[in-house]
Amino acid sequence: MGEIACVYKVMPEDDKTNLEDIKDQLRELLDVNDIGEEDVAFGLKAVKVSCITTDEEGGTDAVEEKLEQLEGIQSYELEHFDKL
């Protein structure tokens, strides 16, 4: 069984949502490699997070179960993944 590197785009509820709170939640829930922000439109920014998971943990399904626990987000999208 191998490791999986994945990148998710996490959308906040609105442009007033504190992105630092979302980033802190992500760091607590996931094995974060990198985290940043991406401009979307009209002042809205998305959080982009890169993390590692394993097949044993359930792969991207396990990551998405954790993302469902986040407060202050509207949606998330798997942008990219690679088997390591």
N, CA, C and O atoms as a MOPAC input file, in Angstrom:
PM7 MOZYME 1SCF
protein

 N      0.83600 1    -1.17300 1     0.00000 1
 C      0.00000 1     0.00000 1     0.00000 1
 C      0.88400 1     1.24000 1     0.00000 1
 O      1.94600 1     1.26100 1     0.62200 1
 N      0.42900 1     2.27700 1    -0.71000 1
 C      1.26900 1     3.44700 1    -0.86600 1
 C      0.68500 1     4.71500 1    -0.29600 1
 O     -0.42800 1     4.75800 1     0.22700 1
 N      1.49400 1     5.74000 1    -0.42400 1
 C      1.07100 1     7.06100 1     0.01000 1
 C      0.46800 1     7.81300 1    -1.16200 1
 O      0.78500 1     7.54800 1    -2.32100 1
 N     -0.41200 1     8.75900 1    -0.83800 1
 C     -1.07100 1     9.57100 1    -1.84500 1
 C     -0.89000 1    11.03400 1    -1.46600 1
 O     -1.23900 1    11.44500 1    -0.35900 1
 N     -0.34500 1    11.81100 1    -2.38700 1
 C     -0.24700 1    13.26300 1    -2.21300 1
 C     -1.44900 1    13.88200 1    -2.90600 1
 O     -1.71200 1    13.58400 1    -4.07100 1
 N     -2.17900 1    14.73800 1    -2.20600 1
 C     -3.36800 1    15.34300 1    -2.80200 1
 C     -3.42800 1    16.83200 1    -2.50000 1
 O     -2.91300 1    17.30600 1    -1.48700 1
 N     -4.07600 1    17.55800 1    -3.41500 1
 C     -4.25200 1    18.99700 1    -3.28800 1
 C     -5.74800 1    19.29100 1    -3.34100 1
 O     -6.43800 1    18.89300 1    -4.27900 1
 N     -6.23400 1    19.99100 1    -2.32600 1
 C     -7.64100 1    20.36900 1    -2.25100 1
 C     -7.78100 1    21.88400 1    -2.27100 1
 O     -6.95100 1    22.61200 1    -1.72700 1
 N     -8.84200 1    22.33500 1    -2.90500 1
 C     -9.23500 1    23.73900 1    -2.88600 1
 C    -10.44900 1    23.83000 1    -1.96500 1
 O    -11.48900 1    23.23000 1    -2.23500 1
 N    -10.30800 1    24.58000 1    -0.88400 1
 C    -11.35200 1    24.69900 1     0.12500 1
 C    -11.93900 1    26.11100 1     0.03900 1
 O    -11.22400 1    27.10400 1     0.17600 1
 N    -13.25300 1    26.18000 1    -0.18900 1
 C    -13.93800 1    27.45400 1    -0.33400 1
 C    -14.59900 1    27.86000 1     0.99100 1
 O    -15.35300 1    27.08100 1     1.57300 1
 N    -14.31600 1    29.07700 1     1.46600 1
 C    -14.97700 1    29.56200 1     2.68000 1
 C    -16.43900 1    29.90800 1     2.40700 1
 O    -16.86300 1    30.00000 1     1.25500 1
 N    -17.19600 1    30.09800 1     3.47600 1
 C    -18.61600 1    30.45000 1     3.32800 1
 C    -18.80200 1    31.77200 1     2.59600 1
 O    -19.69800 1    31.90400 1     1.76100 1
 N    -17.95000 1    32.76000 1     2.91000 1
 C    -18.03100 1    34.05400 1     2.22800 1
 C    -16.69500 1    34.77700 1     2.37100 1
 O    -15.75200 1    34.24200 1     2.95200 1
 N    -16.62100 1    35.99200 1     1.84100 1
 C    -15.35600 1    36.72800 1     1.85400 1
 C    -14.99900 1    37.27600 1     3.23400 1
 O    -13.89900 1    37.79500 1     3.42300 1
 N    -15.90700 1    37.17000 1     4.19500 1
 C    -15.64500 1    37.63400 1     5.55200 1
 C    -15.16300 1    36.51000 1     6.47200 1
 O    -14.77700 1    36.76800 1     7.61200 1
 N    -15.18100 1    35.28500 1     5.99300 1
 C    -14.73000 1    34.13700 1     6.78600 1
 C    -13.23100 1    34.25000 1     7.03100 1
 O    -12.46500 1    34.55800 1     6.11800 1
 N    -12.82200 1    34.00000 1     8.26500 1
 C    -11.40800 1    34.07500 1     8.63800 1
 C    -10.66800 1    32.85600 1     8.08100 1
 O    -10.86900 1    31.73200 1     8.54200 1
 N     -9.81800 1    33.09100 1     7.09200 1
 C     -9.08100 1    31.99400 1     6.46000 1
 C     -8.06300 1    31.37100 1     7.39800 1
 O     -7.74300 1    30.18900 1     7.26700 1
 N     -7.54700 1    32.15100 1     8.34600 1
 C     -6.58200 1    31.60000 1     9.29700 1
 C     -7.23600 1    30.53700 1    10.17600 1
 O     -6.59200 1    29.55500 1    10.54300 1
 N     -8.50700 1    30.72600 1    10.51400 1
 C     -9.23400 1    29.70800 1    11.28500 1
 C     -9.35200 1    28.40900 1    10.48600 1
 O     -9.17600 1    27.31700 1    11.02700 1
 N     -9.65000 1    28.54100 1     9.20100 1
 C     -9.75800 1    27.35700 1     8.33500 1
 C     -8.40400 1    26.66600 1     8.23700 1
 O     -8.32600 1    25.44000 1     8.32000 1
 N     -7.34900 1    27.43400 1     8.06400 1
 C     -5.99800 1    26.85800 1     7.97200 1
 C     -5.63000 1    26.12000 1     9.25700 1
 O     -5.05800 1    25.03200 1     9.20900 1
 N     -5.95800 1    26.71300 1    10.40300 1
 C     -5.66600 1    26.06000 1    11.68700 1
 C     -6.41000 1    24.73200 1    11.80400 1
 O     -5.84500 1    23.73500 1    12.25400 1
 N     -7.68300 1    24.72400 1    11.39600 1
 C     -8.46300 1    23.48200 1    11.43200 1
 C     -7.83200 1    22.42600 1    10.52200 1
 O     -7.74900 1    21.25400 1    10.88700 1
 N     -7.39100 1    22.85000 1     9.34100 1
 C     -6.76800 1    21.91700 1     8.39400 1
 C     -5.49500 1    21.31900 1     8.98000 1
 O     -5.24800 1    20.12100 1     8.84700 1
 N     -4.69300 1    22.15000 1     9.62300 1
 C     -3.44600 1    21.65900 1    10.22100 1
 C     -3.71800 1    20.64000 1    11.33300 1
 O     -2.94300 1    19.70400 1    11.52600 1
 N     -4.82100 1    20.83000 1    12.05800 1
 C     -5.17300 1    19.88900 1    13.12600 1
 C     -5.66800 1    18.55900 1    12.58100 1
 O     -5.40200 1    17.51000 1    13.16800 1
 N     -6.39300 1    18.59300 1    11.45500 1
 C     -7.03900 1    17.38400 1    10.93200 1
 C     -6.17200 1    16.57600 1     9.97100 1
 O     -6.30000 1    15.35300 1     9.90000 1
 N     -5.29100 1    17.25200 1     9.23000 1
 C     -4.57300 1    16.58500 1     8.14400 1
 C     -3.06500 1    16.64400 1     8.32900 1
 O     -2.55200 1    17.44600 1     9.10900 1
 N     -2.36600 1    15.78400 1     7.60200 1
 C     -0.90800 1    15.81200 1     7.52000 1
 C     -0.55500 1    16.80700 1     6.41400 1
 O     -0.28600 1    16.41500 1     5.27900 1
 N     -0.55700 1    18.10400 1     6.75700 1
 C     -0.40700 1    19.17900 1     5.77500 1
 C      1.04700 1    19.33500 1     5.34800 1
 O      1.94500 1    19.44500 1     6.18400 1
 N      1.26700 1    19.34300 1     4.03300 1
 C      2.58700 1    19.63600 1     3.47800 1
 C      2.73800 1    21.11100 1     3.17700 1
 O      3.76700 1    21.71800 1     3.47300 1
 N      1.69200 1    21.68700 1     2.57900 1
 C      1.72400 1    23.08500 1     2.18300 1
 C      0.30900 1    23.64300 1     2.25700 1
 O     -0.67000 1    22.92700 1     2.04700 1
 N      0.22100 1    24.92100 1     2.55600 1
 C     -1.08900 1    25.56000 1     2.64600 1
 C     -0.94200 1    27.00300 1     2.18500 1
 O      0.03400 1    27.67600 1     2.51500 1
 N     -1.91900 1    27.46900 1     1.42300 1
 C     -1.86700 1    28.82800 1     0.91000 1
 C     -3.24400 1    29.32700 1     0.53300 1
 O     -4.25800 1    28.69800 1     0.83400 1
 N     -3.26000 1    30.47300 1    -0.13300 1
 C     -4.51700 1    31.09000 1    -0.54900 1
 C     -4.48800 1    31.33700 1    -2.05900 1
 O     -3.43200 1    31.50900 1    -2.66700 1
 N     -5.69100 1    31.34700 1    -2.63600 1
 C     -5.83300 1    31.62000 1    -4.05900 1
 C     -7.00600 1    32.57800 1    -4.25600 1
 O     -8.10300 1    32.33200 1    -3.75500 1
 N     -6.77500 1    33.66500 1    -4.98200 1
 C     -7.85700 1    34.60200 1    -5.28500 1
 C     -8.87900 1    33.92000 1    -6.17900 1
 O     -8.52500 1    33.22900 1    -7.13500 1
 N    -10.16200 1    34.12400 1    -5.85400 1
 C    -11.24200 1    33.54500 1    -6.64800 1
 C    -11.93900 1    34.65500 1    -7.42700 1
 O    -11.82200 1    34.72000 1    -8.65000 1
 N    -12.66500 1    35.53100 1    -6.72400 1
 C    -13.34300 1    36.66000 1    -7.36200 1
 C    -13.96800 1    37.54900 1    -6.30000 1
 O    -14.33900 1    37.07300 1    -5.22700 1
 N    -14.08600 1    38.83100 1    -6.59300 1
 C    -14.79700 1    39.78300 1    -5.73900 1
 C    -14.33500 1    39.74100 1    -4.28600 1
 O    -15.15100 1    39.83000 1    -3.36900 1
 N    -13.03800 1    39.60700 1    -4.07900 1
 C    -12.47800 1    39.57800 1    -2.73300 1
 C    -12.50400 1    38.21800 1    -2.05300 1
 O    -11.95600 1    38.05800 1    -0.96200 1
 N    -13.13000 1    37.24500 1    -2.68300 1
 C    -13.19600 1    35.89800 1    -2.11900 1
 C    -11.89400 1    35.15200 1    -2.41100 1
 O    -11.38900 1    35.17600 1    -3.53400 1
 N    -11.36700 1    34.49600 1    -1.39500 1
 C    -10.15100 1    33.69200 1    -1.53900 1
 C    -10.44100 1    32.26600 1    -1.10300 1
 O    -11.22400 1    32.03100 1    -0.18300 1
 N     -9.80200 1    31.32100 1    -1.77300 1
 C     -9.89100 1    29.90900 1    -1.40800 1
 C     -8.61100 1    29.51200 1    -0.68600 1
 O     -7.55900 1    30.12000 1    -0.88400 1
 N     -8.71000 1    28.50000 1     0.14000 1
 C     -7.52900 1    27.92400 1     0.78600 1
 C     -7.12700 1    26.70000 1    -0.01800 1
 O     -7.95000 1    25.82100 1    -0.27200 1
 N     -5.85500 1    26.64200 1    -0.42000 1
 C     -5.32200 1    25.47300 1    -1.12600 1
 C     -4.44000 1    24.72000 1    -0.14900 1
 O     -3.52700 1    25.28700 1     0.45100 1
 N     -4.72600 1    23.43400 1     0.00200 1
 C     -3.97700 1    22.62700 1     0.95600 1
 C     -3.44700 1    21.37700 1     0.26400 1
 O     -4.17000 1    20.69400 1    -0.46200 1
 N     -2.18500 1    21.09800 1     0.50200 1
 C     -1.53300 1    19.89800 1     0.00200 1
 C     -1.26900 1    18.99400 1     1.19800 1
 O     -0.72500 1    19.43400 1     2.21100 1
 N     -1.65600 1    17.73500 1     1.07700 1
 C     -1.49800 1    16.81600 1     2.19800 1
 C     -1.15200 1    15.41500 1     1.70500 1
 O     -1.25800 1    15.10300 1     0.51900 1
 N     -0.73500 1    14.58600 1     2.65300 1
 C     -0.38200 1    13.19700 1     2.37200 1
 C     -1.36000 1    12.29800 1     3.11900 1
 O     -1.67900 1    12.53700 1     4.28400 1
 N     -1.82700 1    11.26700 1     2.43700 1
 C     -2.64400 1    10.23600 1     3.06500 1
 C     -2.13500 1     8.88500 1     2.56700 1
 O     -1.23500 1     8.83700 1     1.72900 1
 N     -2.68600 1     7.81300 1     3.06200 1
 C     -2.26000 1     6.48600 1     2.61600 1
 C     -3.47500 1     5.67300 1     2.19500 1
 O     -4.61300 1     5.98800 1     2.54200 1
 N     -3.20200 1     4.62200 1     1.44100 1
 C     -4.26800 1     3.70100 1     1.07000 1
 C     -4.88100 1     3.05500 1     2.30700 1
 O     -6.09100 1     2.83500 1     2.36500 1
 N     -4.03700 1     2.75100 1     3.30000 1
 C     -4.52100 1     2.11800 1     4.52600 1
 C     -5.52300 1     2.99700 1     5.26400 1
 O     -6.47300 1     2.49500 1     5.86500 1
 N     -5.30900 1     4.31500 1     5.21600 1
 C     -6.20200 1     5.25300 1     5.90000 1
 C     -7.51900 1     5.43500 1     5.14400 1
 O     -8.49400 1     5.93900 1     5.70100 1
 N     -7.54400 1     5.03200 1     3.90100 1
 C     -8.74700 1     5.20900 1     3.10100 1
 C     -8.56100 1     6.16900 1     1.94100 1
 O     -9.53000 1     6.51600 1     1.26500 1
 N     -7.32500 1     6.60500 1     1.69900 1
 C     -7.03900 1     7.47000 1     0.56000 1
 C     -7.74000 1     8.82000 1     0.66300 1
 O     -7.89000 1     9.38100 1     1.74900 1
 N     -8.16200 1     9.32300 1    -0.48500 1
 C     -8.80300 1    10.63400 1    -0.50800 1
 C    -10.16600 1    10.62100 1     0.17900 1
 O    -10.62800 1    11.66400 1     0.64200 1
 N    -10.81700 1     9.46200 1     0.25400 1
 C    -12.09600 1     9.38600 1     0.96900 1
 C    -11.92000 1     9.75300 1     2.44700 1
 O    -12.76200 1    10.43700 1     3.03100 1
 N    -10.83000 1     9.29600 1     3.03600 1
 C    -10.56200 1     9.60300 1     4.44000 1
 C    -10.30300 1    11.09700 1     4.62800 1
 O    -10.74900 1    11.69100 1     5.61000 1
 N     -9.58400 1    11.69700 1     3.68700 1
 C     -9.32300 1    13.13900 1     3.75700 1
 C    -10.64000 1    13.90100 1     3.66200 1
 O    -10.87200 1    14.84300 1     4.42000 1
 N    -11.50000 1    13.49600 1     2.73500 1
 C    -12.76400 1    14.19700 1     2.54200 1
 C    -13.69100 1    14.05500 1     3.74700 1
 O    -14.46100 1    14.97000 1     4.04000 1
 N    -13.63000 1    12.93300 1     4.44300 1
 C    -14.40800 1    12.78900 1     5.68000 1
 C    -13.94900 1    13.81300 1     6.71300 1
 O    -14.76400 1    14.37600 1     7.44300 1
 N    -12.64400 1    14.05100 1     6.76900 1
 C    -12.11800 1    15.05800 1     7.69800 1
 C    -12.51000 1    16.46200 1     7.25900 1
 O    -12.83600 1    17.30300 1     8.09600 1
 N    -12.48100 1    16.72200 1     5.95600 1
 C    -12.86400 1    18.05100 1     5.45700 1
 C    -14.32000 1    18.37300 1     5.76700 1
 O    -14.67500 1    19.53800 1     5.94600 1
 N    -15.16100 1    17.35000 1     5.83200 1
 C    -16.57500 1    17.54400 1     6.16900 1
 C    -16.74100 1    18.11400 1     7.58000 1
 O    -17.77700 1    18.70300 1     7.88600 1
 N    -15.73900 1    17.94800 1     8.43900 1
 C    -15.80200 1    18.42100 1     9.82200 1
 C    -15.47300 1    19.90700 1     9.96100 1
 O    -15.72400 1    20.49700 1    11.01100 1
 N    -14.92300 1    20.50900 1     8.92600 1
 C    -14.49000 1    21.90300 1     8.99800 1
 C    -15.66800 1    22.85300 1     9.18600 1
 O    -16.74200 1    22.66600 1     8.61300 1
 N    -15.43900 1    23.86800 1     9.99800 1
 C    -16.43000 1    24.91400 1    10.19000 1
 C    -16.05300 1    26.11100 1     9.32800 1
 O    -14.87300 1    26.42200 1     9.16600 1
 N    -17.06300 1    26.78200 1     8.77600 1
 C    -16.81900 1    27.99500 1     8.00500 1
 C    -16.51100 1    27.76800 1     6.53900 1
 O    -16.07400 1    28.68800 1     5.84700 1
 N    -16.73500 1    26.53800 1     6.05300 1
 C    -16.47300 1    26.30100 1     4.63100 1
 C    -17.77600 1    26.04600 1     3.87900 1
 O    -18.75900 1    25.55100 1     4.43000 1
 N    -17.74200 1    26.39800 1     2.62100 1
 C    -18.88400 1    26.17700 1     1.74200 1
 C    -18.72700 1    24.86100 1     0.99100 1
 O    -19.67400 1    24.08400 1     0.86900 1
 N    -17.50100 1    24.62000 1     0.48400 1
 C    -17.24900 1    23.41600 1    -0.30400 1
 C    -15.75600 1    23.14700 1    -0.37700 1
 O    -14.94000 1    23.96200 1     0.05300 1
 N    -15.41300 1    21.99400 1    -0.92400 1
 C    -14.01800 1    21.64300 1    -1.20400 1
 C    -13.99100 1    20.84500 1    -2.49200 1
 O    -14.98800 1    20.24700 1    -2.89600 1
 N    -12.82700 1    20.84900 1    -3.13000 1
 C    -12.67200 1    20.15600 1    -4.40900 1
 C    -11.27800 1    19.55700 1    -4.48800 1
 O    -10.28800 1    20.23500 1    -4.21700 1
 N    -11.20300 1    18.29000 1    -4.85900 1
 C     -9.91800 1    17.64200 1    -5.09300 1
 C     -9.39500 1    18.13200 1    -6.42900 1
 O    -10.00000 1    17.87400 1    -7.47000 1
 N     -8.28000 1    18.83400 1    -6.40600 1
 C     -7.72200 1    19.37800 1    -7.64300 1
 C     -6.70700 1    18.44400 1    -8.28600 1
 O     -6.58800 1    18.39000 1    -9.51000 1
 N     -5.97500 1    17.70800 1    -7.44800 1
 C     -4.90000 1    16.88300 1    -8.00200 1
 C     -4.49500 1    15.82700 1    -6.97000 1
 O     -4.52000 1    16.08200 1    -5.76600 1
 N     -4.12700 1    14.65100 1    -7.45200 1
 C     -3.53400 1    13.66000 1    -6.54200 1
 C     -2.54700 1    12.79400 1    -7.31300 1
 O     -2.67800 1    12.59700 1    -8.52100 1
 N     -1.56400 1    12.28500 1    -6.59500 1
 C     -0.52100 1    11.41200 1    -7.15500 1
 C     -0.22100 1    10.31200 1    -6.16100 1
 O     -0.17200 1    10.54700 1    -4.95400 1
 N     -0.02200 1     9.11700 1    -6.66800 1
 C      0.47000 1     8.01700 1    -5.82400 1
 C      1.98300 1     8.19800 1    -5.71700 1
 O      2.66500 1     8.45400 1    -6.70900 1
 N      2.48600 1     8.06100 1    -4.50000 1
 C      3.93300 1     8.21900 1    -4.26200 1
 C      4.60200 1     6.86500 1    -4.19800 1
 O      5.81500 1     6.78400 1    -4.00500 1

